[in-house]
Each structure stands twice: as C-alpha cells, then as structure tokens.
C-alpha cells in the first residue's frame, strides 16, 4: 500500500507496480480523501524487496519509489 503522490505540472494518471523492473500491475489514480485508505495492490509470490511503484502523470512523466 502507498499514499497518494503529489502532481507536478500535469494531473496524475495512474501508478505502475513493478517487480525487478517488470510491470506486474497498474492502479488508476483517484484523489485520496482519507489517510487510512491508501492505494493497495496485492502481490503474491514475489520478491518484496524488488517491488517498486511508479507514478505516471497525464503527460507520461514518471517518478519511481522502491519499497523498503
């Protein structure tokens, strides 16, 4: 799970979930109205140390963060 990213010049479109650099899923962005309701993507049988979430905006710009 993670909390909403902050937009830059363009609105956020979606989040990509990667494992070892390979895209394994996508979560559409919608405004997070409560901190107790983060974005969630269920991962089964993966190396959790290799997970990464990439925020993608409407212009295609990307910003990634690794889970630690």
mmCIF file of the N, C-alpha and C atoms, coordinates in Angstrom:
data_MODEL
# 
_entry.id   MODEL 
# 
loop_
_atom_site.group_PDB 
_atom_site.id 
_atom_site.type_symbol 
_atom_site.label_atom_id 
_atom_site.label_alt_id 
_atom_site.label_comp_id 
_atom_site.label_asym_id 
_atom_site.label_entity_id 
_atom_site.label_seq_id 
_atom_site.pdbx_PDB_ins_code 
_atom_site.Cartn_x 
_atom_site.Cartn_y 
_atom_site.Cartn_z 
_atom_site.occupancy 
_atom_site.B_iso_or_equiv 
_atom_site.pdbx_formal_charge 
_atom_site.auth_seq_id 
_atom_site.auth_comp_id 
_atom_site.auth_asym_id 
_atom_site.auth_atom_id 
_atom_site.pdbx_PDB_model_num 
ATOM 1   N N  . UNK A 1 1  ? 0.841  -1.175  0.000   1.00 0.00 ? 1  UNK A N  1 
ATOM 2   C CA . UNK A 1 1  ? 0.000  0.000   0.000   1.00 0.00 ? 1  UNK A CA 1 
ATOM 3   C C  . UNK A 1 1  ? 0.885  1.235   0.000   1.00 0.00 ? 1  UNK A C  1 
ATOM 4   N N  . UNK A 1 2  ? 0.350  2.332   -0.489  1.00 0.00 ? 2  UNK A N  1 
ATOM 5   C CA . UNK A 1 2  ? 1.078  3.601   -0.503  1.00 0.00 ? 2  UNK A CA 1 
ATOM 6   C C  . UNK A 1 2  ? 0.060  4.737   -0.495  1.00 0.00 ? 2  UNK A C  1 
ATOM 7   N N  . UNK A 1 3  ? 0.548  5.937   -0.198  1.00 0.00 ? 3  UNK A N  1 
ATOM 8   C CA . UNK A 1 3  ? -0.315 7.113   -0.179  1.00 0.00 ? 3  UNK A CA 1 
ATOM 9   C C  . UNK A 1 3  ? -0.174 7.883   -1.482  1.00 0.00 ? 3  UNK A C  1 
ATOM 10  N N  . UNK A 1 4  ? -1.136 8.724   -1.745  1.00 0.00 ? 4  UNK A N  1 
ATOM 11  C CA . UNK A 1 4  ? -1.218 9.499   -2.970  1.00 0.00 ? 4  UNK A CA 1 
ATOM 12  C C  . UNK A 1 4  ? 0.046  10.317  -3.230  1.00 0.00 ? 4  UNK A C  1 
ATOM 13  N N  . UNK A 1 5  ? 0.462  10.340  -4.475  1.00 0.00 ? 5  UNK A N  1 
ATOM 14  C CA . UNK A 1 5  ? 1.575  11.196  -4.886  1.00 0.00 ? 5  UNK A CA 1 
ATOM 15  C C  . UNK A 1 5  ? 1.032  12.601  -5.144  1.00 0.00 ? 5  UNK A C  1 
ATOM 16  N N  . UNK A 1 6  ? 1.912  13.569  -5.132  1.00 0.00 ? 6  UNK A N  1 
ATOM 17  C CA . UNK A 1 6  ? 1.515  14.941  -5.441  1.00 0.00 ? 6  UNK A CA 1 
ATOM 18  C C  . UNK A 1 6  ? 1.848  15.244  -6.891  1.00 0.00 ? 6  UNK A C  1 
ATOM 19  N N  . UNK A 1 7  ? 0.914  15.848  -7.591  1.00 0.00 ? 7  UNK A N  1 
ATOM 20  C CA . UNK A 1 7  ? 1.086  16.159  -9.003  1.00 0.00 ? 7  UNK A CA 1 
ATOM 21  C C  . UNK A 1 7  ? 2.032  17.338  -9.187  1.00 0.00 ? 7  UNK A C  1 
ATOM 22  N N  . UNK A 1 8  ? 2.695  17.343  -10.325 1.00 0.00 ? 8  UNK A N  1 
ATOM 23  C CA . UNK A 1 8  ? 3.542  18.464  -10.714 1.00 0.00 ? 8  UNK A CA 1 
ATOM 24  C C  . UNK A 1 8  ? 2.760  19.343  -11.684 1.00 0.00 ? 8  UNK A C  1 
ATOM 25  N N  . UNK A 1 9  ? 3.257  19.464  -12.898 1.00 0.00 ? 9  UNK A N  1 
ATOM 26  C CA . UNK A 1 9  ? 2.604  20.304  -13.901 1.00 0.00 ? 9  UNK A CA 1 
ATOM 27  C C  . UNK A 1 9  ? 1.359  19.664  -14.507 1.00 0.00 ? 9  UNK A C  1 
ATOM 28  N N  . UNK A 1 10 ? 1.250  18.330  -14.443 1.00 0.00 ? 10 UNK A N  1 
ATOM 29  C CA . UNK A 1 10 ? 0.127  17.608  -15.034 1.00 0.00 ? 10 UNK A CA 1 
ATOM 30  C C  . UNK A 1 10 ? -0.531 16.713  -13.993 1.00 0.00 ? 10 UNK A C  1 
ATOM 31  N N  . UNK A 1 11 ? -1.832 16.442  -14.137 1.00 0.00 ? 11 UNK A N  1 
ATOM 32  C CA . UNK A 1 11 ? -2.512 15.555  -13.187 1.00 0.00 ? 11 UNK A CA 1 
ATOM 33  C C  . UNK A 1 11 ? -1.959 14.131  -13.258 1.00 0.00 ? 11 UNK A C  1 
ATOM 34  N N  . UNK A 1 12 ? -2.024 13.431  -12.143 1.00 0.00 ? 12 UNK A N  1 
ATOM 35  C CA . UNK A 1 12 ? -1.575 12.045  -12.095 1.00 0.00 ? 12 UNK A CA 1 
ATOM 36  C C  . UNK A 1 12 ? -2.602 11.171  -12.799 1.00 0.00 ? 12 UNK A C  1 
ATOM 37  N N  . UNK A 1 13 ? -2.119 10.248  -13.606 1.00 0.00 ? 13 UNK A N  1 
ATOM 38  C CA . UNK A 1 13 ? -2.972 9.328   -14.350 1.00 0.00 ? 13 UNK A CA 1 
ATOM 39  C C  . UNK A 1 13 ? -3.144 7.997   -13.612 1.00 0.00 ? 13 UNK A C  1 
ATOM 40  N N  . UNK A 1 14 ? -1.992 7.374   -13.274 1.00 0.00 ? 14 UNK A N  1 
ATOM 41  C CA . UNK A 1 14 ? -2.035 6.050   -12.660 1.00 0.00 ? 14 UNK A CA 1 
ATOM 42  C C  . UNK A 1 14 ? -0.701 5.713   -12.004 1.00 0.00 ? 14 UNK A C  1 
ATOM 43  N N  . UNK A 1 15 ? -0.691 4.582   -11.332 1.00 0.00 ? 15 UNK A N  1 
ATOM 44  C CA . UNK A 1 15 ? 0.518  4.058   -10.699 1.00 0.00 ? 15 UNK A CA 1 
ATOM 45  C C  . UNK A 1 15 ? 0.829  2.707   -11.337 1.00 0.00 ? 15 UNK A C  1 
ATOM 46  N N  . UNK A 1 16 ? 2.094  2.467   -11.635 1.00 0.00 ? 16 UNK A N  1 
ATOM 47  C CA . UNK A 1 16 ? 2.514  1.165   -12.139 1.00 0.00 ? 16 UNK A CA 1 
ATOM 48  C C  . UNK A 1 16 ? 3.261  0.439   -11.033 1.00 0.00 ? 16 UNK A C  1 
ATOM 49  N N  . UNK A 1 17 ? 2.951  -0.827  -10.849 1.00 0.00 ? 17 UNK A N  1 
ATOM 50  C CA . UNK A 1 17 ? 3.636  -1.656  -9.867  1.00 0.00 ? 17 UNK A CA 1 
ATOM 51  C C  . UNK A 1 17 ? 4.625  -2.525  -10.622 1.00 0.00 ? 17 UNK A C  1 
ATOM 52  N N  . UNK A 1 18 ? 5.905  -2.450  -10.217 1.00 0.00 ? 18 UNK A N  1 
ATOM 53  C CA . UNK A 1 18 ? 6.955  -3.213  -10.892 1.00 0.00 ? 18 UNK A CA 1 
ATOM 54  C C  . UNK A 1 18 ? 7.633  -4.170  -9.922  1.00 0.00 ? 18 UNK A C  1 
ATOM 55  N N  . UNK A 1 19 ? 8.089  -5.292  -10.460 1.00 0.00 ? 19 UNK A N  1 
ATOM 56  C CA . UNK A 1 19 ? 8.859  -6.262  -9.698  1.00 0.00 ? 19 UNK A CA 1 
ATOM 57  C C  . UNK A 1 19 ? 10.097 -6.578  -10.522 1.00 0.00 ? 19 UNK A C  1 
ATOM 58  N N  . UNK A 1 20 ? 11.273 -6.270  -9.974  1.00 0.00 ? 20 UNK A N  1 
ATOM 59  C CA . UNK A 1 20 ? 12.533 -6.435  -10.713 1.00 0.00 ? 20 UNK A CA 1 
ATOM 60  C C  . UNK A 1 20 ? 12.492 -5.699  -12.049 1.00 0.00 ? 20 UNK A C  1 
ATOM 61  N N  . UNK A 1 21 ? 11.867 -4.520  -12.073 1.00 0.00 ? 21 UNK A N  1 
ATOM 62  C CA . UNK A 1 21 ? 11.810 -3.699  -13.277 1.00 0.00 ? 21 UNK A CA 1 
ATOM 63  C C  . UNK A 1 21 ? 10.753 -4.115  -14.283 1.00 0.00 ? 21 UNK A C  1 
ATOM 64  N N  . UNK A 1 22 ? 9.986  -5.168  -14.001 1.00 0.00 ? 22 UNK A N  1 
ATOM 65  C CA . UNK A 1 22 ? 8.952  -5.645  -14.909 1.00 0.00 ? 22 UNK A CA 1 
ATOM 66  C C  . UNK A 1 22 ? 7.589  -5.234  -14.365 1.00 0.00 ? 22 UNK A C  1 
ATOM 67  N N  . UNK A 1 23 ? 6.805  -4.616  -15.221 1.00 0.00 ? 23 UNK A N  1 
ATOM 68  C CA . UNK A 1 23 ? 5.476  -4.150  -14.803 1.00 0.00 ? 23 UNK A CA 1 
ATOM 69  C C  . UNK A 1 23 ? 4.570  -5.346  -14.536 1.00 0.00 ? 23 UNK A C  1 
ATOM 70  N N  . UNK A 1 24 ? 4.031  -5.405  -13.314 1.00 0.00 ? 24 UNK A N  1 
ATOM 71  C CA . UNK A 1 24 ? 3.145  -6.510  -12.952 1.00 0.00 ? 24 UNK A CA 1 
ATOM 72  C C  . UNK A 1 24 ? 1.720  -6.034  -12.680 1.00 0.00 ? 24 UNK A C  1 
ATOM 73  N N  . UNK A 1 25 ? 1.499  -4.721  -12.671 1.00 0.00 ? 25 UNK A N  1 
ATOM 74  C CA . UNK A 1 25 ? 0.154  -4.224  -12.436 1.00 0.00 ? 25 UNK A CA 1 
ATOM 75  C C  . UNK A 1 25 ? 0.049  -2.729  -12.547 1.00 0.00 ? 25 UNK A C  1 
ATOM 76  N N  . UNK A 1 26 ? -1.196 -2.256  -12.497 1.00 0.00 ? 26 UNK A N  1 
ATOM 77  C CA . UNK A 1 26 ? -1.476 -0.830  -12.609 1.00 0.00 ? 26 UNK A CA 1 
ATOM 78  C C  . UNK A 1 26 ? -2.667 -0.495  -11.714 1.00 0.00 ? 26 UNK A C  1 
ATOM 79  N N  . UNK A 1 27 ? -2.610 0.665   -11.093 1.00 0.00 ? 27 UNK A N  1 
ATOM 80  C CA . UNK A 1 27 ? -3.706 1.159   -10.260 1.00 0.00 ? 27 UNK A CA 1 
ATOM 81  C C  . UNK A 1 27 ? -4.035 2.569   -10.738 1.00 0.00 ? 27 UNK A C  1 
ATOM 82  N N  . UNK A 1 28 ? -5.280 2.790   -11.133 1.00 0.00 ? 28 UNK A N  1 
ATOM 83  C CA . UNK A 1 28 ? -5.703 4.121   -11.572 1.00 0.00 ? 28 UNK A CA 1 
ATOM 84  C C  . UNK A 1 28 ? -5.657 5.087   -10.399 1.00 0.00 ? 28 UNK A C  1 
ATOM 85  N N  . UNK A 1 29 ? -5.252 6.318   -10.667 1.00 0.00 ? 29 UNK A N  1 
ATOM 86  C CA . UNK A 1 29 ? -5.210 7.338   -9.624  1.00 0.00 ? 29 UNK A CA 1 
ATOM 87  C C  . UNK A 1 29 ? -6.599 7.913   -9.400  1.00 0.00 ? 29 UNK A C  1 
ATOM 88  N N  . UNK A 1 30 ? -6.948 8.099   -8.154  1.00 0.00 ? 30 UNK A N  1 
ATOM 89  C CA . UNK A 1 30 ? -8.122 8.873   -7.765  1.00 0.00 ? 30 UNK A CA 1 
ATOM 90  C C  . UNK A 1 30 ? -7.736 9.582   -6.481  1.00 0.00 ? 30 UNK A C  1 
ATOM 91  N N  . UNK A 1 31 ? -8.245 10.773  -6.251  1.00 0.00 ? 31 UNK A N  1 
ATOM 92  C CA . UNK A 1 31 ? -7.835 11.513  -5.063  1.00 0.00 ? 31 UNK A CA 1 
ATOM 93  C C  . UNK A 1 31 ? -8.046 10.702  -3.780  1.00 0.00 ? 31 UNK A C  1 
ATOM 94  N N  . UNK A 1 32 ? -7.044 10.709  -2.941  1.00 0.00 ? 32 UNK A N  1 
ATOM 95  C CA . UNK A 1 32 ? -7.106 10.009  -1.665  1.00 0.00 ? 32 UNK A CA 1 
ATOM 96  C C  . UNK A 1 32 ? -7.682 10.972  -0.644  1.00 0.00 ? 32 UNK A C  1 
ATOM 97  N N  . UNK A 1 33 ? -8.869 10.669  -0.155  1.00 0.00 ? 33 UNK A N  1 
ATOM 98  C CA . UNK A 1 33 ? -9.548 11.583  0.751   1.00 0.00 ? 33 UNK A CA 1 
ATOM 99  C C  . UNK A 1 33 ? -9.300 11.271  2.221   1.00 0.00 ? 33 UNK A C  1 
ATOM 100 N N  . UNK A 1 34 ? -8.795 10.078  2.520   1.00 0.00 ? 34 UNK A N  1 
ATOM 101 C CA . UNK A 1 34 ? -8.512 9.705   3.899   1.00 0.00 ? 34 UNK A CA 1 
ATOM 102 C C  . UNK A 1 34 ? -7.182 8.979   3.972   1.00 0.00 ? 34 UNK A C  1 
ATOM 103 N N  . UNK A 1 35 ? -6.366 9.339   4.941   1.00 0.00 ? 35 UNK A N  1 
ATOM 104 C CA . UNK A 1 35 ? -5.059 8.713   5.099   1.00 0.00 ? 35 UNK A CA 1 
ATOM 105 C C  . UNK A 1 35 ? -5.180 7.222   5.428   1.00 0.00 ? 35 UNK A C  1 
ATOM 106 N N  . UNK A 1 36 ? -6.282 6.835   6.054   1.00 0.00 ? 36 UNK A N  1 
ATOM 107 C CA . UNK A 1 36 ? -6.467 5.437   6.424   1.00 0.00 ? 36 UNK A CA 1 
ATOM 108 C C  . UNK A 1 36 ? -6.924 4.571   5.240   1.00 0.00 ? 36 UNK A C  1 
ATOM 109 N N  . UNK A 1 37 ? -7.061 5.172   4.053   1.00 0.00 ? 37 UNK A N  1 
ATOM 110 C CA . UNK A 1 37 ? -7.446 4.426   2.856   1.00 0.00 ? 37 UNK A CA 1 
ATOM 111 C C  . UNK A 1 37 ? -6.396 4.625   1.757   1.00 0.00 ? 37 UNK A C  1 
ATOM 112 N N  . UNK A 1 38 ? -5.208 4.009   1.908   1.00 0.00 ? 38 UNK A N  1 
ATOM 113 C CA . UNK A 1 38 ? -4.153 4.161   0.901   1.00 0.00 ? 38 UNK A CA 1 
ATOM 114 C C  . UNK A 1 38 ? -4.474 3.356   -0.363  1.00 0.00 ? 38 UNK A C  1 
ATOM 115 N N  . UNK A 1 39 ? -3.669 3.546   -1.390  1.00 0.00 ? 39 UNK A N  1 
ATOM 116 C CA . UNK A 1 39 ? -3.781 2.729   -2.593  1.00 0.00 ? 39 UNK A CA 1 
ATOM 117 C C  . UNK A 1 39 ? -3.247 1.348   -2.257  1.00 0.00 ? 39 UNK A C  1 
ATOM 118 N N  . UNK A 1 40 ? -3.865 0.320   -2.817  1.00 0.00 ? 40 UNK A N  1 
ATOM 119 C CA . UNK A 1 40 ? -3.473 -1.054  -2.499  1.00 0.00 ? 40 UNK A CA 1 
ATOM 120 C C  . UNK A 1 40 ? -3.356 -1.862  -3.782  1.00 0.00 ? 40 UNK A C  1 
ATOM 121 N N  . UNK A 1 41 ? -2.314 -2.664  -3.860  1.00 0.00 ? 41 UNK A N  1 
ATOM 122 C CA . UNK A 1 41 ? -2.157 -3.637  -4.936  1.00 0.00 ? 41 UNK A CA 1 
ATOM 123 C C  . UNK A 1 41 ? -1.649 -4.915  -4.279  1.00 0.00 ? 41 UNK A C  1 
ATOM 124 N N  . UNK A 1 42 ? -2.355 -6.006  -4.455  1.00 0.00 ? 42 UNK A N  1 
ATOM 125 C CA . UNK A 1 42 ? -1.990 -7.268  -3.818  1.00 0.00 ? 42 UNK A CA 1 
ATOM 126 C C  . UNK A 1 42 ? -0.977 -7.996  -4.689  1.00 0.00 ? 42 UNK A C  1 
ATOM 127 N N  . UNK A 1 43 ? 0.153  -8.356  -4.067  1.00 0.00 ? 43 UNK A N  1 
ATOM 128 C CA . UNK A 1 43 ? 1.228  -9.064  -4.756  1.00 0.00 ? 43 UNK A CA 1 
ATOM 129 C C  . UNK A 1 43 ? 1.391  -10.424 -4.105  1.00 0.00 ? 43 UNK A C  1 
ATOM 130 N N  . UNK A 1 44 ? 1.351  -11.449 -4.925  1.00 0.00 ? 44 UNK A N  1 
ATOM 131 C CA . UNK A 1 44 ? 1.527  -12.804 -4.412  1.00 0.00 ? 44 UNK A CA 1 
ATOM 132 C C  . UNK A 1 44 ? 2.787  -13.416 -5.010  1.00 0.00 ? 44 UNK A C  1 
ATOM 133 N N  . UNK A 1 45 ? 3.496  -14.149 -4.190  1.00 0.00 ? 45 UNK A N  1 
ATOM 134 C CA . UNK A 1 45 ? 4.671  -14.911 -4.642  1.00 0.00 ? 45 UNK A CA 1 
ATOM 135 C C  . UNK A 1 45 ? 5.691  -14.056 -5.390  1.00 0.00 ? 45 UNK A C  1 
ATOM 136 N N  . UNK A 1 46 ? 6.061  -12.929 -4.827  1.00 0.00 ? 46 UNK A N  1 
ATOM 137 C CA . UNK A 1 46 ? 7.057  -12.043 -5.445  1.00 0.00 ? 46 UNK A CA 1 
ATOM 138 C C  . UNK A 1 46 ? 8.130  -11.715 -4.419  1.00 0.00 ? 46 UNK A C  1 
ATOM 139 N N  . UNK A 1 47 ? 9.278  -11.304 -4.906  1.00 0.00 ? 47 UNK A N  1 
ATOM 140 C CA . UNK A 1 47 ? 10.352 -10.827 -4.049  1.00 0.00 ? 47 UNK A CA 1 
ATOM 141 C C  . UNK A 1 47 ? 9.993  -9.406  -3.629  1.00 0.00 ? 47 UNK A C  1 
ATOM 142 N N  . UNK A 1 48 ? 9.503  -9.254  -2.406  1.00 0.00 ? 48 UNK A N  1 
ATOM 143 C CA . UNK A 1 48 ? 9.026  -7.946  -1.955  1.00 0.00 ? 48 UNK A CA 1 
ATOM 144 C C  . UNK A 1 48 ? 10.120 -6.894  -1.931  1.00 0.00 ? 48 UNK A C  1 
ATOM 145 N N  . UNK A 1 49 ? 11.373 -7.306  -1.803  1.00 0.00 ? 49 UNK A N  1 
ATOM 146 C CA . UNK A 1 49 ? 12.468 -6.331  -1.789  1.00 0.00 ? 49 UNK A CA 1 
ATOM 147 C C  . UNK A 1 49 ? 12.697 -5.728  -3.172  1.00 0.00 ? 49 UNK A C  1 
ATOM 148 N N  . UNK A 1 50 ? 12.116 -6.330  -4.209  1.00 0.00 ? 50 UNK A N  1 
ATOM 149 C CA . UNK A 1 50 ? 12.305 -5.841  -5.573  1.00 0.00 ? 50 UNK A CA 1 
ATOM 150 C C  . UNK A 1 50 ? 11.098 -5.069  -6.087  1.00 0.00 ? 50 UNK A C  1 
ATOM 151 N N  . UNK A 1 51 ? 10.139 -4.764  -5.206  1.00 0.00 ? 51 UNK A N  1 
ATOM 152 C CA . UNK A 1 51 ? 8.943  -4.031  -5.625  1.00 0.00 ? 51 UNK A CA 1 
ATOM 153 C C  . UNK A 1 51 ? 9.205  -2.535  -5.745  1.00 0.00 ? 51 UNK A C  1 
ATOM 154 N N  . UNK A 1 52 ? 8.524  -1.925  -6.706  1.00 0.00 ? 52 UNK A N  1 
ATOM 155 C CA . UNK A 1 52 ? 8.667  -0.505  -6.973  1.00 0.00 ? 52 UNK A CA 1 
ATOM 156 C C  . UNK A 1 52 ? 7.318  0.020   -7.464  1.00 0.00 ? 52 UNK A C  1 
ATOM 157 N N  . UNK A 1 53 ? 6.966  1.242   -7.087  1.00 0.00 ? 53 UNK A N  1 
ATOM 158 C CA . UNK A 1 53 ? 5.753  1.882   -7.596  1.00 0.00 ? 53 UNK A CA 1 
ATOM 159 C C  . UNK A 1 53 ? 6.176  3.124   -8.373  1.00 0.00 ? 53 UNK A C  1 
ATOM 160 N N  . UNK A 1 54 ? 5.653  3.252   -9.585  1.00 0.00 ? 54 UNK A N  1 
ATOM 161 C CA . UNK A 1 54 ? 5.955  4.399   -10.428 1.00 0.00 ? 54 UNK A CA 1 
ATOM 162 C C  . UNK A 1 54 ? 4.687  5.213   -10.621 1.00 0.00 ? 54 UNK A C  1 
ATOM 163 N N  . UNK A 1 55 ? 4.773  6.491   -10.314 1.00 0.00 ? 55 UNK A N  1 
ATOM 164 C CA . UNK A 1 55 ? 3.660  7.413   -10.547 1.00 0.00 ? 55 UNK A CA 1 
ATOM 165 C C  . UNK A 1 55 ? 3.795  7.936   -11.968 1.00 0.00 ? 55 UNK A C  1 
ATOM 166 N N  . UNK A 1 56 ? 2.697  7.898   -12.729 1.00 0.00 ? 56 UNK A N  1 
ATOM 167 C CA . UNK A 1 56 ? 2.707  8.364   -14.116 1.00 0.00 ? 56 UNK A CA 1 
ATOM 168 C C  . UNK A 1 56 ? 1.665  9.466   -14.247 1.00 0.00 ? 56 UNK A C  1 
ATOM 169 N N  . UNK A 1 57 ? 2.084  10.617  -14.797 1.00 0.00 ? 57 UNK A N  1 
ATOM 170 C CA . UNK A 1 57 ? 1.125  11.700  -14.970 1.00 0.00 ? 57 UNK A CA 1 
ATOM 171 C C  . UNK A 1 57 ? 0.545  11.690  -16.377 1.00 0.00 ? 57 UNK A C  1 
ATOM 172 N N  . UNK A 1 58 ? -0.394 12.603  -16.645 1.00 0.00 ? 58 UNK A N  1 
ATOM 173 C CA . UNK A 1 58 ? -1.093 12.653  -17.938 1.00 0.00 ? 58 UNK A CA 1 
ATOM 174 C C  . UNK A 1 58 ? -0.152 12.904  -19.118 1.00 0.00 ? 58 UNK A C  1 
ATOM 175 N N  . UNK A 1 59 ? 1.015  13.498  -18.877 1.00 0.00 ? 59 UNK A N  1 
ATOM 176 C CA . UNK A 1 59 ? 1.988  13.763  -19.941 1.00 0.00 ? 59 UNK A CA 1 
ATOM 177 C C  . UNK A 1 59 ? 2.963  12.606  -20.131 1.00 0.00 ? 59 UNK A C  1 
ATOM 178 N N  . UNK A 1 60 ? 2.843  11.556  -19.283 1.00 0.00 ? 60 UNK A N  1 
ATOM 179 C CA . UNK A 1 60 ? 3.748  10.419  -19.405 1.00 0.00 ? 60 UNK A CA 1 
ATOM 180 C C  . UNK A 1 60 ? 4.992  10.524  -18.548 1.00 0.00 ? 60 UNK A C  1 
ATOM 181 N N  . UNK A 1 61 ? 5.121  11.602  -17.778 1.00 0.00 ? 61 UNK A N  1 
ATOM 182 C CA . UNK A 1 61 ? 6.271  11.729  -16.868 1.00 0.00 ? 61 UNK A CA 1 
ATOM 183 C C  . UNK A 1 61 ? 6.167  10.676  -15.776 1.00 0.00 ? 61 UNK A C  1 
ATOM 184 N N  . UNK A 1 62 ? 7.314  10.157  -15.320 1.00 0.00 ? 62 UNK A N  1 
ATOM 185 C CA . UNK A 1 62 ? 7.340  9.089   -14.339 1.00 0.00 ? 62 UNK A CA 1 
ATOM 186 C C  . UNK A 1 62 ? 8.236  9.447   -13.164 1.00 0.00 ? 62 UNK A C  1 
ATOM 187 N N  . UNK A 1 63 ? 7.810  8.979   -11.975 1.00 0.00 ? 63 UNK A N  1 
ATOM 188 C CA . UNK A 1 63 ? 8.620  9.096   -10.773 1.00 0.00 ? 63 UNK A CA 1 
ATOM 189 C C  . UNK A 1 63 ? 8.453  7.788   -10.000 1.00 0.00 ? 63 UNK A C  1 
ATOM 190 N N  . UNK A 1 64 ? 9.568  7.148   -9.667  1.00 0.00 ? 64 UNK A N  1 
ATOM 191 C CA . UNK A 1 64 ? 9.516  5.825   -9.027  1.00 0.00 ? 64 UNK A CA 1 
ATOM 192 C C  . UNK A 1 64 ? 9.977  5.868   -7.591  1.00 0.00 ? 64 UNK A C  1 
ATOM 193 N N  . UNK A 1 65 ? 9.469  4.900   -6.818  1.00 0.00 ? 65 UNK A N  1 
ATOM 194 C CA . UNK A 1 65 ? 9.887  4.727   -5.430  1.00 0.00 ? 65 UNK A CA 1 
ATOM 195 C C  . UNK A 1 65 ? 9.928  3.229   -5.141  1.00 0.00 ? 65 UNK A C  1 
ATOM 196 N N  . UNK A 1 66 ? 11.008 2.805   -4.486  1.00 0.00 ? 66 UNK A N  1 
ATOM 197 C CA . UNK A 1 66 ? 11.135 1.396   -4.116  1.00 0.00 ? 66 UNK A CA 1 
ATOM 198 C C  . UNK A 1 66 ? 10.585 1.195   -2.716  1.00 0.00 ? 66 UNK A C  1 
ATOM 199 N N  . UNK A 1 67 ? 10.023 0.019   -2.490  1.00 0.00 ? 67 UNK A N  1 
ATOM 200 C CA . UNK A 1 67 ? 9.568  -0.343  -1.146  1.00 0.00 ? 67 UNK A CA 1 
ATOM 201 C C  . UNK A 1 67 ? 10.761 -0.809  -0.350  1.00 0.00 ? 67 UNK A C  1 
ATOM 202 N N  . UNK A 1 68 ? 10.824 -0.411  0.887   1.00 0.00 ? 68 UNK A N  1 
ATOM 203 C CA . UNK A 1 68 ? 11.925 -0.849  1.765   1.00 0.00 ? 68 UNK A CA 1 
ATOM 204 C C  . UNK A 1 68 ? 11.377 -1.424  3.032   1.00 0.00 ? 68 UNK A C  1 
# 
